[in-house]
Structures are given as C-alpha cells and as structure tokens.
Amino acid sequence: MSLRRYLACTFLIALAGLLLLSRPVSSSQLEKISSRVLDETKNGGSTEAIVVLKAQADLSPAEKLSTKAEKGQFVVSALRSVANRTQGPILDFLRQRGIPYQSFFIVNMIKVTGDRSLMEALSAREDVAQIDANPHVRTALPRPTGFDLPQVKPNPEWNLKQVKATNVWALGFHGEGMVVADADTGAQWDHPALKNQYRGWDGQNVNHDYNWHDASPEHSPTPVDPNSHGTFTASEMAGYDGGSNLLGVAPRSKWIACRNMDPNGTGSPTSYTECFQFLIAPYPVGQPDKGDPSKAPDSINNSWVCPQSEGCSTNTLLKIVNAVRAAGIFPAMAAGNSGSGCSSVDTPPAIYAAAVSVGATDSANNIASFSSRGPVTADGSNRLKPELSAPGVNIRGAVPTNQYSSGWDGTSMATPHVAGGVALIWQAKPSLKGQITATEKLYALTATHLKSSQNCGGSGQNIPNNVFGYGLINLYKAVTAQ
C-alpha cells in the first residue's frame, strides 16, 4: 500500500470515529446503558463498565453429551469460538482510541473504562446488546473472633455427622479422585488441613499452574488469603490434617481455588466472571490463553453474593452460571444472609435457576435466623429458593496462618457441604459425574425433609418450601440410593 493510500485510510478511520462519537444518541441507544453507568459518567466522569455483545454461544447441545469431559470441551470451544469471531471489530475500536479493556469468553463481553462519550459510542454499535456497571462490591463475610487449639484426637465436626458424611466414609468414599474448587478470598494452600489435598502439591513439590488464579487487583501468582474466609470454606470441603482435625466433607478430594475478592471481601462482576472463566478451563499462572477444560473441577463453592443494591444487574452473571452448569460443573451458591423475611434470596448468583442455592441450619435442624428465604421476586420469576439446606451455625474450620477457628455462622458455611458432597456422590456413583440436573434431583429426593411454620409463597409445611428447600442434605442416602 502506498504511503498516500495508507494516510488516506487512516484519516477516514479517524473521521468515522469522530462522526460516531459526535452522532446524536437515540433513546434506544441510551436504554442499552445501565443507569449506574449513566450516573457515574455524567459531568465528565469515568467508570468501569461491561459491554455485552449480542452474539452469544448456544450451549444447549451440551445437555445431550454423556460425559463431563465432553460437556466441558464443547462448552469452552463454543464460547471461545463466538468470542473470537465477534470481538475483533470492537477490540479494534477500543485499541485505536487507547481505551483499556479486558475481554472474556465465558460470556461474550468486554470490560472497558471510559467516559460518557465512549459509552454512547459503544451503545450505538449494532453488535452491542447492553452496557452494565462493574461496581466493586463488598460482601459481608464472617471473620474469626478467636482461634482454637487443634483437636487432640480424631473427631469429625458435628456438622459432618449431621449431613451423614461420616457414614459415607465408612463405605470407603472420602472424595478420592474428585476435585472441588473454591471461588472466594483465596486460600492458605499449605495450611496443615489443606496442604495434602491441594492439587498443586505432589508430596514433595508445589506447582500452582492450573490450580490457582487471583482475579483480585493484587494478582498474586501464589495462593494467598489475607481475609480467612476462603481458607475456611475450602477446609469445609476438603480439610483434614491427617491426624486430629477432620473438617471437610470430602477429606481426600483435591481442591483448587480462585480468588475473586480483595482482603476486605470486595469483588466485582468481572472478578467473579474471571474466576468462573478460570475454573471452567484452568490455565497456568499468568497464561489465560492456555486454558484446559480437562482440568476443570467437579464442583465450585460460591460463598458470596453480588447484590443489586451495589449496582449489580440482576442478569449480569446469569449467562456465566448457565455456562458453568452446561460444562458439567456443579454450581453451589450461598442463599445469602438477608433473612428472615420472605423473598430475601434476592442477589446473584443465588437467584438463578441454574444455581443450586443453599440455606443454613443449626445443630437442631432449625433454619438460621439470617438464612435468606424465597421465593425469588428480584427477577420476577417467583422461583423456589433455596433448593437445599446444610449446617451453617457454629461451624469450625481452618484459617490462616495454620490456625483453626470455631463459631462461624452464615450460608457461606452451609454451601461447602453441598459442593464437597458432590465429590462423595460422584465418587460413589460415577455415572452421575457431570450430570448436574440428575445430581440435584438426587440431593432433593434424599434430603431430610424439613418444614417451617413460616409461609413464603406457599405453605412452609410443603416439601419443598421457600425456607429449607427440599431440606437438609443426607449424603449417606444420596450415595446409597438405588
């Protein structure tokens, strides 16, 4: 190409961009932009936003695939294909203007940072479906109030007995060969109760590739947990020090983790999305283009919420959770701690149909006062929530550094029982691996049915109900059911 033609082309591209930026904005274009983004970009302000493209992958064929490996490979390939095929023009648009961005494939979207003129220019594009806010959300997480001495003799915690995990161990199933994941504040990988179960530890050497990712602003290449919450929830799934401290539902499963919150428990829709994307196709540290769906976990524990009150759109994470489920990964979600009123399950990701949401019970199988209830009205669905319940009051677990702490309360503590329980169920019933709907139904059929005097969208005496769901999980019945 001659210099004259090159300069002419460059001029025309620049002119087109200026015309686009200066073109009057129609009401239909403004409707694409969330009110929070509009508010934060008025008077010359700048903000982070999520640009969701119209083209999205059709993942429905995954349902007919027979194995988890096939599901994972299909889903990741389909998602990548759509993103690769459609993001080029908009990425060129951003690069030409020096706009910082981060692209995703688990849902076809791009995070951008810019002002009102940028948001209006993007909303004018035919390939853009919507522009959502990307607020940094602080989740109210339990914190240790004190530390316990290690147990002096092997004694499984009461909550493990309550869900009949100990009965399953007696059958020879402890989670061997299964992998659970924690999306949380991080993890102390070498905690005595976690080290031998960390997939990155082979007994002599550690390798964090495919086993750890930090989506927080710190981007630590090695596992850290400056908060404690993530270490605790990971230990509820797989925690066991090989001696006296038996904390986890599946104490011989392996675990991996992704950090989606900073030390204060603050995350964002894109940090949550980044972790889900890592977990459906884990990759070596710092090499996201080398994701491998064959290394995906069997279940993901999500003991966090992304509330609309902080600016999170009701549907921001919907396609992401749908993709996780389509990939044959069990999505366990905390119902939330906004009880005790009806319809207090009101935040993503717990509200979604694809999410298996978990309420919290105490040692007497009463519903915890803080445990959120259904039905879901935040999105107009009126769907039942939670689906299941598990112990979430006065729970003991591992915390940094090499400590143990008891007295933790929250649906955060309940959810790992379900995520860890998947490891026991799938080990005992290999035909269920990757079959999320069938596993969810098994959980429901074998749960200890619990009724409530509280009527939320129907009688609390019905099974299921919007207080306990189908009831307290019973892992022994799930494993032994014919």
C-alpha positions as CSV (number, residue, x, y, z in Angstrom):
1,M,0.0,0.0,0.0
2,S,1.4,3.4,-0.9
3,L,2.0,6.0,1.8
4,R,-0.7,8.2,0.3
5,R,-3.3,5.5,0.5
6,Y,-2.3,4.5,4.0
7,L,-2.6,8.1,5.2
8,A,-6.0,8.4,3.5
9,C,-7.3,5.2,5.1
10,T,-6.0,6.3,8.5
11,F,-7.8,9.7,8.1
12,L,-11.1,8.0,7.0
13,I,-11.0,5.7,10.0
14,A,-10.3,8.6,12.4
15,L,-13.1,10.6,10.7
16,A,-15.5,7.8,11.1
17,G,-14.7,7.5,14.7
18,L,-15.2,11.2,15.3
19,L,-18.5,11.1,13.4
20,L,-19.7,8.2,15.6
21,L,-18.6,9.9,18.8
22,S,-20.4,13.1,17.8
23,R,-23.6,11.5,16.4
24,P,-26.7,12.3,18.4
25,V,-27.6,9.5,20.8
26,S,-31.1,8.0,20.4
27,S,-33.3,6.9,23.3
28,S,-32.9,3.3,22.2
29,Q,-29.2,3.6,22.5
30,L,-29.3,5.1,25.9
31,E,-31.6,2.3,27.0
32,K,-28.7,-0.1,26.4
33,I,-26.6,1.7,29.1
34,S,-27.3,0.9,32.8
35,S,-28.5,3.8,35.0
36,R,-25.4,3.4,37.2
37,V,-23.1,3.8,34.2
38,L,-25.0,6.9,33.1
39,D,-24.8,8.4,36.6
40,E,-21.1,7.7,37.0
41,T,-20.2,9.2,33.6
42,K,-22.2,12.5,34.0
43,N,-20.4,15.8,34.3
44,G,-17.2,14.3,32.7
45,G,-16.9,11.3,35.0
46,S,-15.3,8.0,34.0
47,T,-16.2,4.5,35.1
48,E,-15.7,0.7,34.6
49,A,-18.4,-0.9,32.5
50,I,-19.2,-4.3,31.0
51,V,-20.0,-4.3,27.3
52,V,-22.1,-7.3,26.5
53,L,-22.2,-8.3,22.8
54,K,-25.4,-9.5,21.1
55,A,-23.8,-12.7,19.8
56,Q,-23.8,-15.4,22.5
57,A,-22.9,-19.1,22.2
58,D,-25.7,-21.7,22.1
59,L,-24.7,-24.2,24.8
60,S,-27.9,-26.3,24.7
61,P,-26.2,-29.2,22.8
62,A,-24.1,-29.8,25.9
63,E,-27.1,-31.2,27.7
64,K,-27.1,-34.3,25.4
65,L,-23.4,-35.1,25.8
66,S,-22.8,-38.0,28.0
67,T,-19.6,-37.2,29.9
68,K,-18.3,-34.3,31.9
69,A,-15.2,-34.2,29.7
70,E,-17.3,-33.9,26.6
71,K,-19.5,-31.2,28.1
72,G,-16.6,-29.1,29.2
73,Q,-14.8,-29.3,25.9
74,F,-17.9,-28.5,23.9
75,V,-18.8,-25.5,26.2
76,V,-15.4,-23.9,26.2
77,S,-14.9,-24.4,22.5
78,A,-18.3,-22.9,21.7
79,L,-17.8,-19.9,24.0
80,R,-14.3,-19.2,22.6
81,S,-15.5,-19.6,19.0
82,V,-18.2,-16.9,19.4
83,A,-15.9,-14.5,21.2
84,N,-13.1,-15.0,18.7
85,R,-15.4,-14.5,15.8
86,T,-17.2,-11.4,17.0
87,Q,-15.0,-9.4,19.3
88,G,-12.4,-8.3,16.7
89,P,-14.2,-5.1,15.4
90,I,-15.0,-3.7,18.9
91,L,-11.5,-4.5,20.2
92,D,-10.0,-2.6,17.2
93,F,-12.3,0.3,18.0
94,L,-11.0,0.3,21.6
95,R,-7.3,-0.1,20.7
96,Q,-7.5,2.7,18.2
97,R,-8.6,5.0,20.9
98,G,-6.3,3.8,23.6
99,I,-9.2,2.5,25.7
100,P,-8.1,0.0,28.4
101,Y,-10.2,-3.2,28.2
102,Q,-10.4,-6.9,29.3
103,S,-12.2,-9.4,27.1
104,F,-14.0,-12.5,28.3
105,F,-15.3,-15.6,26.6
106,I,-17.4,-17.4,29.3
107,V,-19.9,-14.7,28.3
108,N,-19.2,-12.7,25.2
109,M,-18.3,-9.4,26.9
110,I,-15.6,-6.8,27.4
111,K,-14.7,-4.7,30.4
112,V,-13.9,-1.1,29.5
113,T,-13.0,2.1,31.4
114,G,-14.2,5.4,29.9
115,D,-16.4,8.4,29.9
116,R,-19.9,9.1,28.7
117,S,-18.9,9.7,25.0
118,L,-17.3,6.2,25.0
119,M,-20.4,4.6,26.4
120,E,-22.6,6.3,23.9
121,A,-20.4,5.4,21.0
122,L,-20.4,1.7,22.1
123,S,-24.2,1.7,22.6
124,A,-24.6,2.9,19.1
125,R,-22.9,-0.2,17.7
126,E,-25.2,-2.9,16.3
127,D,-23.0,-5.7,17.8
128,V,-23.6,-4.4,21.4
129,A,-26.5,-5.7,23.4
130,Q,-26.1,-3.8,26.7
131,I,-23.6,-1.9,28.8
132,D,-23.7,-2.8,32.5
133,A,-22.0,-1.4,35.5
134,N,-19.0,-3.1,37.1
135,P,-19.2,-2.0,40.7
136,H,-16.7,-3.2,43.3
137,V,-18.9,-5.0,45.8
138,R,-18.1,-5.7,49.4
139,T,-19.6,-8.9,50.6
140,A,-20.3,-9.1,54.4
141,L,-18.1,-12.1,55.3
142,P,-17.7,-13.7,58.7
143,R,-14.3,-13.1,60.3
144,P,-12.6,-15.1,63.1
145,T,-13.2,-13.8,66.5
146,G,-10.7,-16.2,68.1
147,F,-8.6,-19.3,67.5
148,D,-9.0,-22.8,68.7
149,L,-6.3,-25.3,69.7
150,P,-6.0,-28.3,67.4
151,Q,-8.1,-31.3,68.3
152,V,-6.3,-33.8,70.5
153,K,-7.9,-36.8,68.9
154,P,-9.7,-37.5,65.6
155,N,-13.2,-36.2,66.0
156,P,-15.2,-35.2,62.9
157,E,-17.0,-31.9,63.4
158,W,-20.7,-32.1,64.4
159,N,-21.8,-30.7,61.0
160,L,-20.1,-33.6,59.1
161,K,-22.1,-36.0,61.2
162,Q,-25.3,-34.0,60.6
163,V,-25.1,-34.4,56.8
164,K,-24.1,-38.1,57.2
165,A,-20.7,-37.6,55.6
166,T,-19.1,-39.9,58.3
167,N,-21.5,-42.7,57.3
168,V,-20.3,-42.3,53.7
169,W,-16.7,-42.5,54.7
170,A,-17.5,-45.8,56.4
171,L,-18.4,-47.1,53.0
172,G,-15.0,-46.2,51.7
173,F,-15.8,-43.0,49.9
174,H,-13.8,-39.9,51.0
175,G,-13.7,-38.0,47.7
176,E,-10.7,-39.8,46.2
177,G,-10.2,-38.9,42.6
178,M,-12.5,-35.9,42.7
179,V,-11.7,-32.1,42.6
180,V,-13.6,-29.3,44.3
181,A,-13.0,-25.6,43.8
182,D,-13.4,-22.5,45.9
183,A,-14.1,-19.1,44.5
184,D,-13.6,-16.8,47.4
185,T,-11.0,-14.7,49.2
186,G,-8.1,-17.1,48.4
187,A,-6.6,-19.9,50.4
188,Q,-3.6,-20.7,52.5
189,W,-2.6,-23.7,50.4
190,D,0.0,-25.0,52.8
191,H,-2.3,-25.0,55.9
192,P,-1.9,-28.4,57.6
193,A,-5.5,-29.1,57.0
194,L,-5.3,-28.3,53.3
195,K,-1.8,-28.9,52.0
196,N,-2.1,-32.6,51.2
197,Q,-5.4,-32.1,49.4
198,Y,-4.1,-29.2,47.3
199,R,-3.9,-30.4,43.7
200,G,-0.8,-28.4,43.2
201,W,1.1,-30.4,45.8
202,D,2.5,-33.8,44.9
203,G,4.0,-34.5,48.3
204,Q,7.4,-33.0,47.5
205,N,6.9,-30.1,45.1
206,V,4.3,-27.5,44.5
207,N,3.0,-26.2,41.2
208,H,0.3,-23.6,41.1
209,D,-0.3,-23.9,37.3
210,Y,-3.9,-24.9,36.6
211,N,-4.7,-24.8,40.4
212,W,-4.7,-21.2,41.4
213,H,-5.7,-17.8,39.9
214,D,-6.0,-14.4,41.6
215,A,-8.6,-12.2,39.9
216,S,-8.3,-9.5,42.6
217,P,-6.3,-6.4,42.0
218,E,-3.3,-8.0,43.7
219,H,-2.9,-10.8,41.1
220,S,-0.8,-12.9,43.4
221,P,1.0,-15.7,41.5
222,T,0.9,-17.9,44.6
223,P,-2.2,-18.7,46.7
224,V,-2.9,-16.2,49.5
225,D,-5.8,-15.4,51.7
226,P,-5.5,-12.2,53.7
227,N,-9.1,-12.4,54.8
228,S,-9.5,-16.0,56.1
229,H,-13.0,-16.7,54.6
230,G,-11.7,-18.6,51.6
231,T,-9.4,-20.9,53.7
232,F,-12.3,-21.6,56.0
233,T,-14.7,-22.6,53.2
234,A,-12.1,-24.7,51.4
235,S,-11.4,-26.6,54.6
236,E,-15.1,-27.4,54.9
237,M,-14.9,-29.2,51.6
238,A,-11.6,-30.9,51.9
239,G,-10.0,-30.1,55.2
240,Y,-8.1,-32.8,57.1
241,D,-4.6,-32.6,58.6
242,G,-4.1,-36.3,58.5
243,G,-4.5,-36.5,62.3
244,S,-6.9,-35.0,64.7
245,N,-8.5,-32.1,62.7
246,L,-11.2,-33.5,60.4
247,L,-13.1,-30.6,58.9
248,G,-14.1,-31.4,55.4
249,V,-17.0,-33.3,53.8
250,A,-14.6,-34.9,51.3
251,P,-11.3,-35.1,53.2
252,R,-9.4,-36.9,50.5
253,S,-10.6,-35.0,47.5
254,K,-8.3,-32.5,45.8
255,W,-9.1,-28.8,45.8
256,I,-8.2,-25.8,43.6
257,A,-9.1,-22.1,44.1
258,C,-9.6,-18.8,42.5
259,R,-9.5,-15.5,44.4
260,N,-12.4,-13.3,43.4
261,M,-12.3,-10.8,46.3
262,D,-9.7,-8.5,47.9
263,P,-8.7,-8.6,51.6
264,N,-11.9,-6.7,52.5
265,G,-14.2,-9.0,50.7
266,T,-14.7,-6.6,47.8
267,G,-15.2,-8.1,44.4
268,S,-16.9,-7.1,41.1
269,P,-18.9,-8.7,38.4
270,T,-15.7,-9.0,36.3
271,S,-13.6,-10.5,39.1
272,Y,-16.4,-13.1,39.7
273,T,-16.6,-13.8,36.0
274,E,-12.8,-14.1,35.7
275,C,-12.8,-16.8,38.3
276,F,-15.6,-18.7,36.7
277,Q,-13.7,-18.5,33.4
278,F,-10.6,-19.8,35.0
279,L,-12.4,-22.6,36.7
280,I,-14.2,-23.9,33.6
281,A,-10.8,-24.0,31.8
282,P,-7.9,-23.7,34.3
283,Y,-4.6,-22.3,32.9
284,P,-1.0,-21.9,34.0
285,V,-0.3,-18.9,36.2
286,G,-0.4,-15.7,34.0
287,Q,-1.3,-17.6,30.8
288,P,-5.0,-17.3,30.3
289,D,-4.8,-18.3,26.6
290,K,-3.8,-21.8,27.6
291,G,-6.9,-22.8,29.4
292,D,-7.6,-26.6,29.6
293,P,-11.2,-27.7,30.3
294,S,-10.0,-31.2,31.2
295,K,-8.5,-29.7,34.4
296,A,-11.8,-28.2,35.5
297,P,-13.2,-29.1,38.9
298,D,-16.2,-31.2,39.6
299,S,-17.9,-28.6,41.8
300,I,-17.5,-24.9,42.7
301,N,-18.3,-23.5,46.1
302,N,-19.5,-19.9,45.9
303,S,-20.0,-18.4,49.3
304,W,-20.5,-14.8,48.2
305,V,-23.2,-12.5,46.7
306,C,-23.3,-9.7,44.2
307,P,-26.2,-7.5,45.3
308,Q,-28.2,-5.3,43.0
309,S,-28.2,-2.7,45.8
310,E,-24.5,-2.2,45.0
311,G,-25.2,-1.8,41.3
312,C,-25.0,-5.4,40.1
313,S,-27.5,-6.1,37.3
314,T,-29.9,-8.9,38.0
315,N,-28.7,-10.8,35.0
316,T,-25.1,-9.8,34.9
317,L,-23.9,-13.3,36.0
318,L,-26.7,-15.3,34.5
319,K,-25.0,-16.5,31.4
320,I,-21.8,-17.3,33.3
321,V,-23.6,-19.5,35.8
322,N,-25.5,-21.2,32.9
323,A,-22.2,-21.9,31.2
324,V,-20.7,-23.4,34.4
325,R,-23.7,-25.8,34.7
326,A,-23.6,-26.6,31.0
327,A,-20.0,-27.6,31.4
328,G,-20.9,-30.3,33.9
329,I,-19.6,-28.5,36.9
330,F,-21.9,-28.4,40.0
331,P,-22.6,-24.7,40.9
332,A,-23.3,-24.5,44.7
333,M,-24.3,-21.0,45.8
334,A,-24.9,-19.4,49.2
335,A,-28.5,-18.3,49.5
336,G,-27.4,-15.2,51.4
337,N,-27.6,-13.9,54.9
338,S,-30.5,-11.4,54.4
339,G,-33.2,-13.5,56.3
340,S,-35.6,-13.9,57.9
341,G,-38.1,-12.3,55.6
342,C,-39.7,-13.9,52.6
343,S,-38.1,-13.2,49.2
344,S,-34.8,-12.4,50.8
345,V,-32.9,-14.6,48.3
346,D,-32.6,-11.6,46.1
347,T,-29.0,-11.4,44.9
348,P,-27.0,-13.0,42.1
349,P,-25.8,-15.7,41.7
350,A,-28.2,-17.4,44.2
351,I,-31.3,-16.3,42.5
352,Y,-30.7,-18.1,39.2
353,A,-32.4,-21.3,38.1
354,A,-29.0,-22.8,37.1
355,A,-27.6,-22.2,40.6
356,V,-28.1,-24.7,43.4
357,S,-28.7,-22.4,46.4
358,V,-28.1,-23.4,50.0
359,G,-29.7,-22.2,53.2
360,A,-28.2,-22.6,56.7
361,T,-29.4,-24.7,59.6
362,D,-28.3,-25.2,63.2
363,S,-27.5,-28.4,65.1
364,A,-31.2,-28.9,65.8
365,N,-32.1,-28.6,62.2
366,N,-33.8,-25.2,62.7
367,I,-33.4,-22.6,60.0
368,A,-30.8,-20.0,60.9
369,S,-32.4,-16.6,61.6
370,F,-30.1,-15.0,59.0
371,S,-30.7,-17.6,56.2
372,S,-32.4,-16.0,53.2
373,R,-35.7,-17.3,52.0
374,G,-37.6,-17.5,48.7
375,P,-39.4,-17.1,46.5
376,V,-37.3,-15.1,44.2
377,T,-39.1,-11.9,43.2
378,A,-36.0,-9.8,42.3
379,D,-36.2,-11.1,38.7
380,G,-40.0,-11.6,38.6
381,S,-39.6,-15.4,38.4
382,N,-41.1,-16.3,41.8
383,R,-39.0,-19.5,41.7
384,L,-38.3,-21.6,44.7
385,K,-35.2,-20.9,46.7
386,P,-33.1,-22.3,48.4
387,E,-33.1,-25.8,46.9
388,L,-31.2,-27.3,49.8
389,S,-30.0,-26.7,53.3
390,A,-26.9,-27.6,55.3
391,P,-25.3,-26.7,58.6
392,G,-24.3,-23.1,58.8
393,V,-24.3,-22.2,62.5
394,N,-21.3,-22.5,64.9
395,I,-19.0,-24.2,62.3
396,R,-15.3,-24.9,62.9
397,G,-12.7,-24.6,60.1
398,A,-9.2,-23.7,59.2
399,V,-7.9,-20.1,58.9
400,P,-4.5,-18.6,58.2
401,T,-1.9,-18.9,59.5
402,N,-2.1,-22.7,60.5
403,Q,-4.9,-21.9,62.8
404,Y,-8.4,-23.2,63.5
405,S,-11.5,-21.1,64.4
406,S,-15.0,-22.0,65.5
407,G,-18.3,-20.3,65.9
408,W,-18.6,-19.2,62.3
409,D,-22.2,-18.5,61.0
410,G,-23.5,-18.0,57.5
411,T,-24.9,-19.6,54.4
412,S,-21.2,-19.3,53.4
413,M,-20.6,-22.1,55.9
414,A,-23.6,-24.2,54.6
415,T,-22.7,-24.2,50.9
416,P,-19.4,-26.1,51.1
417,H,-21.3,-29.1,52.5
418,V,-23.2,-29.3,49.2
419,A,-20.1,-28.6,47.0
420,G,-18.0,-31.1,48.9
421,G,-20.8,-33.6,49.0
422,V,-20.8,-33.7,45.2
423,A,-17.3,-35.3,45.5
424,L,-18.6,-38.1,47.6
425,I,-21.7,-38.7,45.4
426,W,-19.8,-38.7,42.1
427,Q,-17.1,-41.0,43.5
428,A,-19.7,-43.5,44.6
429,K,-21.9,-43.0,41.5
430,P,-19.5,-42.3,38.6
431,S,-22.4,-42.3,36.1
432,L,-23.6,-39.0,37.7
433,K,-20.4,-37.2,37.1
434,G,-21.1,-34.1,35.1
435,Q,-24.9,-34.7,35.2
436,I,-26.0,-31.6,37.2
437,T,-29.7,-32.0,36.9
438,A,-29.7,-35.6,37.9
439,T,-27.4,-34.9,40.9
440,E,-29.6,-32.0,42.0
441,K,-32.6,-34.3,41.9
442,L,-30.8,-37.0,43.9
443,Y,-29.9,-34.4,46.6
444,A,-33.6,-33.3,46.7
445,L,-35.0,-36.9,46.8
446,T,-32.7,-38.0,49.6
447,A,-32.7,-34.8,51.7
448,T,-34.1,-34.9,55.3
449,H,-37.4,-33.1,54.7
450,L,-37.8,-30.1,56.9
451,K,-41.0,-28.0,57.4
452,S,-41.5,-24.5,58.6
453,S,-44.2,-22.5,60.3
454,Q,-43.3,-19.6,58.0
455,N,-45.2,-19.5,54.8
456,C,-43.3,-17.9,51.9
457,G,-45.0,-18.1,48.6
458,G,-46.9,-21.2,49.7
459,S,-47.2,-23.3,52.8
460,G,-44.0,-24.0,54.8
461,Q,-45.4,-27.4,55.5
462,N,-45.0,-28.3,51.9
463,I,-41.9,-30.1,50.5
464,P,-40.1,-28.3,49.0
465,N,-40.7,-24.9,50.7
466,N,-39.0,-21.5,50.4
467,V,-37.3,-21.8,53.8
468,F,-35.4,-25.1,53.7
469,G,-36.0,-26.0,50.1
470,Y,-36.1,-29.8,50.0
471,G,-34.4,-30.0,53.4
472,L,-31.1,-30.9,55.0
473,I,-28.8,-32.9,52.7
474,N,-28.3,-36.5,53.6
475,L,-25.1,-37.7,51.9
476,Y,-25.5,-41.3,53.1
477,K,-28.9,-41.6,51.5
478,A,-27.7,-39.9,48.3
479,V,-24.8,-42.3,48.0
480,T,-26.8,-45.5,48.8
481,A,-29.9,-44.6,46.8
482,Q,-30.8,-47.1,44.1
